[in-house]
Amino acid sequence: MTTILRTAVVIGCGTTGTSVALALTAAGVRVALSDDDPQTLAEAVSLGAGTAWSPALAPADLVVVATAPSAVVDTLHSAQSRGLGHVYTDTAAVKDIVCAEAELRGCDLKGYVPGHPLAGPDAPGRGGADAGRFTGRPWAVCPYETTPGWALETVDALIEACGAHRMDLAPPLHDRVVAELSHAPHLVAATLAARFADSSEAFLGLADDGLRDALRGAGGDPWLWSDVLAHNAGPVADVLDRIVGQLARASAILREGDACAPLELAPALQQGRRGQRALRRAGERRTMRDAPAAGRV
């Protein structure tokens, strides 16, 4: 770890914030933790993620705002007003509205570098917190045109400490990407999983691992996910509209019930198979690429 990042404050001790703090602590950074919930803070401290923040501490090299999207700008503005650090970033899973609101609120944009580690939003509790959570993963950075090099260098040190790699994206593009790859799929999975919420154990025992794997993402924190989806409403709705159209077409074909149904459904199923294979290959290549790096951690 370079001397550019020696101290950090992490605000928000959910899975993401605690994971960031654990990675920084492992890299030799002195981390102070802050959370509105004393129990949540105590749990993160007990995991070895850092110590509780104190007003007596000097301004940190970096402040990481790891809250829900709706709280990022207020938290950022407050932290900057109190002089908690020299450089600020966040981990919110949406960027366009957060970046715009920070500018409208009058936050110090010179010291703020919007960011998002692409490792999924928080799960309930800190059970999923892990110093290696971001290893080999992209870390989106959405700097303003006026963002100075010294602020980016500090965030680069954060990304390096977490074992991730930086990917610069314009905020609107970022939000469209995560809508396709994360936000809309989560809502689809949650909708499917909701059908089984009141089913009997005997019935659910007939399900195979394929269904459980497909719906694993529905286990995320519902309150955080609601916040994320609401802040990326347009791009997510666009993806859902396309999915709904495809499903409506399949439903119409099935209801017609004629002999041509298999021929009409096959192209959509084949396209789905191609997509599944493409995702699997991309995951395998990423695993192979990151294996040596992971072995050195």
Disulfide bonds with the S-S distance in Angstrom:
none
